[in-house]
Amino acid sequence: MAVVLSISGSPSPTSRTARLLRHLDARLALQGHDVIPLDVRALPAEALLGADLAHPAIAEVAELLDRAEGVVVGTPVYKAAYSGLLKALLDLLPQYALAGKTVLPLATGGSTAHVLAIDYALRPVLSSMGATHITPGWFVLDRHILTADDGSLTFDPSAAEPLTQLVDQFSLHLGARLLRRVS
């Protein structure tokens, strides 16, 4: 099927956002997509903060984006906006790095007060980067992401069903785009 780049913009090594993305990555992989996980926090800080466009790690991210048909972007919400770490990466990418891509935006946070961060903070940036289609996004409350002792995730039913539907819709859209390209 499609190549999907799954980007976690969380700075935390125990991030619910990253765990959520990796859980959804597994669903996309089961549907036949080639999913490439990317934790922005694993990129060299000096490249991100020094705006080093020539750094091999930043060049590699740009190449991964170029290869991908779909992009999942996940971020924790801090002060009603996506993470500064995610912003640092997005600022270094080419202006139209998302041209021709289908994008699924996701956010996590501690309060429903930040639920509009996807539509008012993240979506405009993704759009300005040329995303062809931005699917409906979803905000997940931290308390709805439950981690078991073995590291597996479960979700509050109020989050589980919408997430499944959104990921499946994203997957179907990617499949349809690939079929249109072949025919």
C-alpha positions in Angstrom: 0.0 0.0 0.0 1.4 3.4 1.0 4.5 4.6 2.8 3.4 6.5 6.0 5.8 8.6 8.1 4.5 8.8 11.7 6.0 11.8 13.5 5.8 12.2 17.2 6.5 15.8 18.4 6.8 14.9 22.1 9.9 15.7 24.0 9.2 13.1 26.6 10.8 9.6 26.5 7.6 8.2 28.3 5.3 10.1 26.1 1.6 9.1 25.8 1.7 10.8 22.4 4.4 8.6 21.1 2.8 5.5 22.5 -0.5 6.5 20.9 1.2 6.9 17.6 3.1 3.6 17.8 -0.2 1.9 18.6 -1.9 3.4 15.6 1.2 2.7 13.5 0.6 -1.0 14.2 -3.0 -0.8 12.9 -1.8 0.9 9.7 0.9 -1.7 9.3 -1.7 -4.5 9.6 -3.6 -2.8 6.9 -0.6 -3.2 4.6 1.1 0.2 4.9 4.8 0.6 5.3 5.0 2.7 8.5 8.2 4.6 9.4 8.1 5.9 13.0 10.0 9.2 13.7 10.4 10.6 17.2 11.6 14.2 16.8 13.2 14.0 20.2 15.7 11.5 18.8 17.0 14.1 16.3 20.1 16.0 17.3 19.2 19.1 19.3 22.0 21.1 17.8 20.6 20.5 14.3 17.0 21.5 15.4 17.9 24.5 17.5 20.7 25.7 15.3 18.5 25.4 12.2 21.1 23.3 10.5 19.4 22.5 7.2 22.5 20.6 6.0 22.6 18.2 9.0 22.3 14.6 7.8 19.5 13.9 10.3 17.4 16.8 9.0 18.2 15.8 5.3 17.1 12.3 6.1 13.7 13.5 7.5 13.2 15.5 4.4 13.9 12.4 2.3 11.5 10.3 4.4 8.8 12.9 3.9 9.5 12.9 0.1 9.0 9.1 0.0 5.8 9.1 2.1 2.3 9.3 0.7 0.9 9.7 4.1 2.0 11.5 7.3 0.7 11.1 10.8 1.6 14.0 13.0 1.2 13.6 16.8 1.9 16.2 19.4 1.2 16.9 23.0 -0.5 20.3 23.5 1.3 22.8 25.6 -0.2 26.2 26.3 -2.9 25.7 23.6 -0.4 24.9 20.8 1.6 22.0 19.4 5.0 21.3 20.9 8.0 23.5 20.3 10.0 20.4 19.4 7.6 19.7 16.5 7.7 23.4 15.5 11.5 23.3 15.4 11.4 20.4 12.9 8.6 21.8 10.8 10.5 25.1 10.5 13.5 23.3 9.0 11.6 21.4 6.4 11.1 22.7 2.8 8.1 25.1 2.5 6.0 22.5 0.6 7.3 19.4 2.2 3.8 18.1 2.6 2.7 18.7 -1.0 0.9 15.7 -2.4 0.6 14.1 1.1 -2.4 13.0 3.1 -2.0 14.1 6.7 -3.6 12.8 9.9 -3.1 15.3 12.8 -3.4 14.0 16.4 -2.9 15.7 19.7 -2.9 14.7 23.4 -3.3 16.8 26.4 -4.5 17.1 30.0 -7.6 19.2 29.5 -10.4 19.6 27.0 -9.5 23.3 27.1 -6.9 22.5 24.4 -9.2 20.5 22.1 -9.1 23.2 19.4 -5.3 23.2 19.2 -5.4 20.9 16.2 -7.7 23.1 14.2 -6.3 26.5 15.2 -2.6 25.8 15.7 -1.5 22.6 13.9 -3.8 22.4 10.8 -2.9 25.9 9.5 0.8 25.0 9.5 0.2 21.6 7.8 -1.9 23.4 5.2 0.7 26.0 4.6 3.2 23.2 4.0 1.1 22.1 1.0 -0.7 19.0 2.4 -3.1 17.8 -0.3 -5.6 16.4 2.1 -5.7 16.8 5.9 -8.0 14.3 7.4 -10.1 15.1 10.5 -7.8 15.1 13.5 -8.4 14.0 17.0 -7.5 15.2 20.5 -7.1 12.5 23.1 -7.1 13.3 26.8 -4.1 11.9 28.6 -6.4 10.1 31.1 -8.0 8.2 28.2 -4.6 6.6 27.2 -4.0 3.8 29.7 -0.6 2.0 29.9 -0.5 -1.5 31.3 2.5 -2.8 33.3 3.7 -4.7 30.1 3.7 -1.4 28.1 0.6 -2.2 26.1 -2.0 0.5 25.6 -5.7 0.5 26.1 -8.0 3.4 25.5 -11.1 4.8 27.2 -14.1 3.8 25.0 -14.7 7.5 24.3 -11.4 7.6 22.5 -10.9 4.1 21.2 -13.8 4.1 18.6 -13.1 7.6 17.1 -9.4 6.8 16.8 -10.1 3.5 15.1 -12.4 5.2 12.6 -10.0 8.1 11.9 -7.1 5.7 11.3 -9.2 3.5 9.0 -10.5 6.6 7.1 -6.9 7.8 6.7 -5.9 4.3 5.5 -8.8 4.2 3.0 -7.9 7.6 1.7 -4.3 6.6 1.1 -5.4 3.4 -0.7 -7.8 5.4 -2.9 -5.1 7.9 -3.8 -2.7 5.1 -4.8 -5.4 3.4 -6.9 -6.1 6.7 -8.7 -2.4 7.1 -9.4 -2.2 3.6 -10.9 -5.2 3.9 -13.1 
